[in-house]
Amino acid sequence: MISHVVTDHPHFRWTRPVRQARSQETLERLLDSAESLLAKKGFEGITVAEIARRAGASVGALYSRFRGKDAVLQCLLDRFVAEARATTSETLDVERWQGASTEEIVTEFVSFLVEIHRTRVGLLRELVARAHSAAPVIERKEGLIQHIGDRLSALLLVRSDEIAHPDPAYAVSFGVRLVLGCLEQAILSNDSDTYYGLPASDERLAAELTRTYLSYLGVKRGSDVAARPIS
């Protein structure tokens, strides 16, 4: 369980669109099934039949929507990026964090990223792996990172008096990449119980990344801030 700074401000929540038509519900079940299997077996280890069976659908129902397993994965990646952009826009809205400090925002932000990387690990591994060779995936990944950096910058730069880095705008954006790079190494690239010097718990990982990001920004941390677990 990850702990973070106590705050009266809203926490980060993943945003998913409301499901409407029955056919859309079937599609979502197929995608949820594929993502669940990805986390357990990896892309090469799953079959179309397994995806359909876990979703409570027929193989024919799957093929009526997708050409094959690769198309399912592509749709999964598209859905994740769309949801991640929507989540970023909603949770990093300036109005939602009125009165919050840079430390509070960064602590919540980093803890949320750790949680998402852990809970969506199978899909994110595929996103990172394919971003090394597939130009469209590279563009989606980079576009998402840029979007996150832009929205976090808009939120933190109104608090630039709390940031001692000589170039606050660059520091906020580059700091996002530092955190994401560390999470890729600590969670996505590590599929064993051996940590090789990395924090052995998500709580410790979030705390160390938060400390690193705030130090890089040049933000003075509060010494008397209590912590509580994320629900």
C-alpha positions as CSV (number, residue, x, y, z in Angstrom):
1,M,0.0,0.0,0.0
2,I,1.4,3.4,-1.0
3,S,1.3,6.3,1.5
4,H,1.3,10.0,0.5
5,V,0.9,13.4,1.9
6,V,-2.4,14.3,3.7
7,T,-4.3,16.8,1.6
8,D,-7.9,18.0,1.3
9,H,-7.5,18.1,-2.5
10,P,-8.8,15.5,-4.9
11,H,-6.7,12.4,-5.6
12,F,-5.9,11.0,-9.0
13,R,-8.5,8.6,-10.4
14,W,-8.4,6.7,-13.7
15,T,-11.0,7.9,-16.2
16,R,-12.9,5.5,-18.4
17,P,-15.8,6.4,-20.6
18,V,-19.3,5.2,-19.8
19,R,-20.2,2.0,-21.6
20,Q,-23.4,2.3,-23.7
21,A,-24.4,-0.1,-26.4
22,R,-24.4,-3.8,-25.8
23,S,-22.0,-4.3,-28.7
24,Q,-19.6,-1.8,-27.0
25,E,-19.9,-3.8,-23.8
26,T,-18.8,-6.9,-25.6
27,L,-15.8,-5.1,-27.1
28,E,-14.8,-3.8,-23.7
29,R,-15.0,-7.3,-22.2
30,L,-12.8,-8.6,-24.9
31,L,-10.3,-5.9,-24.3
32,D,-10.4,-6.3,-20.6
33,S,-9.9,-10.0,-21.1
34,A,-6.9,-9.5,-23.3
35,E,-5.3,-7.1,-20.9
36,S,-5.8,-9.4,-18.0
37,L,-4.1,-12.3,-19.9
38,L,-1.3,-10.0,-21.0
39,A,-0.4,-9.3,-17.4
40,K,-0.2,-13.0,-16.6
41,K,1.3,-14.6,-19.8
42,G,2.6,-11.8,-22.1
43,F,1.4,-11.2,-25.7
44,E,3.1,-14.3,-27.2
45,G,1.7,-16.6,-24.6
46,I,-2.0,-15.8,-25.2
47,T,-4.4,-17.0,-27.9
48,V,-7.5,-15.6,-29.5
49,A,-9.5,-18.5,-28.0
50,E,-8.3,-17.6,-24.5
51,I,-9.3,-14.0,-24.9
52,A,-12.8,-14.9,-26.1
53,R,-13.3,-17.5,-23.5
54,R,-12.3,-15.2,-20.6
55,A,-14.6,-12.5,-22.0
56,G,-17.6,-14.9,-22.2
57,A,-17.7,-14.5,-25.9
58,S,-17.3,-16.7,-28.9
59,V,-14.2,-16.7,-31.2
60,G,-16.5,-15.6,-34.0
61,A,-17.6,-12.5,-31.9
62,L,-13.9,-11.6,-31.5
63,Y,-13.1,-12.0,-35.2
64,S,-16.2,-9.9,-36.1
65,R,-14.4,-7.0,-34.4
66,F,-10.7,-7.8,-34.9
67,R,-8.6,-9.4,-37.7
68,G,-6.5,-11.2,-35.1
69,K,-4.5,-10.9,-31.9
70,D,-2.3,-8.1,-33.1
71,A,-5.4,-6.0,-33.8
72,V,-6.7,-6.6,-30.3
73,L,-3.4,-5.4,-28.9
74,Q,-3.5,-2.3,-31.1
75,C,-7.0,-1.5,-29.9
76,L,-5.9,-2.0,-26.3
77,L,-3.0,0.4,-26.7
78,D,-5.3,3.0,-28.4
79,R,-7.8,2.6,-25.5
80,F,-5.1,3.0,-22.9
81,V,-3.6,6.1,-24.5
82,A,-7.1,7.7,-24.8
83,E,-8.0,7.0,-21.2
84,A,-4.6,8.2,-20.0
85,R,-5.0,11.5,-21.8
86,A,-8.5,11.9,-20.4
87,T,-7.3,11.0,-16.9
88,T,-4.4,13.5,-17.2
89,S,-6.7,16.3,-18.4
90,E,-9.3,15.7,-15.6
91,T,-7.0,15.1,-12.7
92,L,-4.4,17.8,-13.5
93,D,-7.0,20.5,-14.0
94,V,-5.8,23.7,-12.3
95,E,-9.1,24.3,-10.6
96,R,-9.1,21.0,-8.9
97,W,-5.9,21.8,-7.0
98,Q,-6.5,25.3,-5.8
99,G,-4.5,25.9,-2.6
100,A,-2.4,22.7,-2.9
101,S,1.4,22.9,-2.7
102,T,3.9,21.7,-5.3
103,E,4.9,19.0,-2.8
104,E,1.3,17.7,-2.4
105,I,0.7,17.6,-6.1
106,V,4.0,15.9,-7.0
107,T,3.5,13.3,-4.2
108,E,0.0,12.4,-5.4
109,F,1.2,12.4,-9.1
110,V,4.1,10.1,-8.5
111,S,2.1,7.7,-6.3
112,F,-0.5,7.5,-9.0
113,L,2.1,6.7,-11.7
114,V,3.5,3.9,-9.6
115,E,0.1,2.5,-9.0
116,I,-0.8,2.6,-12.7
117,H,2.5,1.0,-13.8
118,R,1.9,-1.8,-11.3
119,T,-1.8,-2.5,-12.1
120,R,-1.4,-2.1,-15.9
121,V,2.0,-3.7,-16.1
122,G,1.3,-6.2,-18.9
123,L,-0.1,-3.6,-21.3
124,L,2.6,-1.0,-20.5
125,R,5.3,-3.5,-21.2
126,E,3.9,-4.1,-24.6
127,L,3.6,-0.3,-25.2
128,V,7.2,0.2,-24.3
129,A,8.4,-2.8,-26.3
130,R,6.6,-1.8,-29.4
131,A,7.6,1.9,-29.1
132,H,11.1,0.8,-29.8
133,S,10.3,-0.3,-33.3
134,A,6.8,0.8,-34.5
135,A,6.6,4.4,-35.5
136,P,2.9,4.9,-34.8
137,V,3.3,3.5,-31.3
138,I,6.3,5.7,-30.7
139,E,4.2,8.7,-31.7
140,R,1.4,7.7,-29.4
141,K,3.7,7.2,-26.5
142,E,5.6,10.5,-27.0
143,G,2.3,12.3,-27.5
144,L,1.0,11.0,-24.2
145,I,4.2,11.9,-22.4
146,Q,4.1,15.4,-23.9
147,H,0.5,15.8,-22.8
148,I,1.3,14.7,-19.3
149,G,4.2,17.1,-19.1
150,D,2.1,20.0,-20.5
151,R,-0.7,19.5,-18.1
152,L,1.6,19.1,-15.1
153,S,3.5,22.2,-16.1
154,A,0.3,24.2,-16.3
155,L,-0.5,23.1,-12.8
156,L,3.0,23.6,-11.2
157,L,4.2,26.7,-13.0
158,V,1.6,28.8,-11.2
159,R,3.5,27.8,-8.1
160,S,6.9,28.6,-9.6
161,D,7.8,30.6,-6.5
162,E,8.2,27.2,-4.8
163,I,10.5,25.9,-7.5
164,A,14.2,26.8,-7.2
165,H,15.4,25.2,-10.5
166,P,16.6,28.0,-12.9
167,D,14.3,26.8,-15.6
168,P,11.1,25.6,-13.9
169,A,9.2,24.8,-17.2
170,Y,12.0,22.5,-18.4
171,A,12.5,21.0,-15.0
172,V,8.8,20.0,-14.7
173,S,8.7,18.4,-18.1
174,F,12.1,16.7,-17.9
175,G,11.2,15.4,-14.4
176,V,8.2,13.6,-15.8
177,R,10.5,11.7,-18.1
178,L,12.9,10.9,-15.3
179,V,10.1,9.4,-13.2
180,L,8.7,7.4,-16.1
181,G,12.1,6.1,-17.0
182,C,12.7,4.9,-13.5
183,L,9.3,3.2,-13.4
184,E,10.1,1.5,-16.7
185,Q,13.3,0.1,-15.1
186,A,11.8,-0.7,-11.7
187,I,8.5,-2.2,-12.8
188,L,8.2,-2.9,-16.5
189,S,11.7,-4.3,-17.0
190,N,11.7,-6.2,-13.8
191,D,9.7,-9.4,-13.9
192,S,11.4,-11.1,-10.9
193,D,11.6,-10.7,-7.2
194,T,15.2,-9.5,-7.5
195,Y,15.5,-5.7,-7.2
196,Y,19.2,-5.0,-7.7
197,G,19.3,-1.9,-5.5
198,L,15.8,-0.7,-6.5
199,P,13.2,-0.1,-3.7
200,A,11.6,-3.4,-2.8
201,S,8.1,-2.0,-2.3
202,D,5.9,0.3,-4.3
203,E,5.5,2.6,-1.2
204,R,9.3,3.0,-1.0
205,L,9.6,3.4,-4.7
206,A,7.0,6.2,-4.8
207,A,8.6,7.9,-1.8
208,E,12.1,7.9,-3.4
209,L,10.9,9.1,-6.8
210,T,8.9,11.9,-5.1
211,R,12.0,12.9,-3.1
212,T,14.1,12.8,-6.3
213,Y,11.6,14.8,-8.4
214,L,11.1,17.5,-5.7
215,S,14.9,17.8,-5.1
216,Y,15.4,18.2,-8.9
217,L,12.8,20.9,-9.0
218,G,14.4,22.6,-6.0
219,V,11.2,22.4,-3.9
220,K,11.6,22.5,-0.1
221,R,9.8,19.7,1.5
222,G,7.6,20.1,4.6
223,S,9.0,18.5,7.7
224,D,5.8,18.0,9.6
225,V,3.5,16.6,7.0
226,A,1.6,13.4,8.0
227,A,1.1,10.5,5.6
228,R,-1.8,8.2,5.0
229,P,-2.5,5.3,2.7
230,I,-4.1,5.6,-0.8
231,S,-7.4,3.8,-0.8
